[in-house]
């Protein structure tokens, strides 16, 4: 799960925190359902980062040059360090990391199986566009978490350098052969649908997480806000497509 930001992708995260978002972990975690939801969230993110490490290492095999291979290896290493931060935090709050990750293995593995790139360029587009949709979703969620958890989540969503690298390589490929753009645009649209479905499945399968997000504990989304959230995610996707030189 490669995560990247869009500079002008703004959300309510900039607003002054209230409710649980204004509390630290020690205070917020006194609510058992909130604690369970955070363990779920960190478990999903941890497995996503572990899968991202594995996938970037695989993508490196498709790299056309040694320089490209080395760049992806460096990014894979950064993803593993993100995983370690999440693993250590789960241990710190008394959760067993493997048990926290296990409920999300099938959904995330299914997503990656359904969106396996056929070549180097598709892999770059998936890393830049596809996984970034999940990143946007988690950033929206982070705005409603306690301050300690929010800080960790935002830290592991930091771009590892893949954004600029992907844009440079994809745009160069399109300049060399404009026909590539049409194929990659179709691929990116497919990724959009699959990534949104995967995000929804991750939440729907876990009662504590879905209750936290939709009006339960913490400062949950109401139905209107859910709609606005997905509008923001879609807008950010369109901007990323434009950065790649692709039609949304």
Secondary structure, 3 states (H helix, E strand, C coil): CCCCCCCCCCCHHHCCCCHHHHCCHHHHCCCHHHHHHHHHHHHHHHHHHHHHHHHHHHHHCCCCCHHHHHHHHHHHHHHHHHHHHHHHHHHHCCCCHHHHHHCCHHHHHHHHHHCCCCCHHHHHHHHHHHHHHHHHHHHHHHCCCCHHHHHHHHHHCCCCCHHHHHHHHHHHHHHHCCHHHHHHHHHHHHHHHHHHHHHHHHHHCCHHHHHHHCCCCCCCCCHHHHHHHHHHHHHHHHHHHHHHCCCC
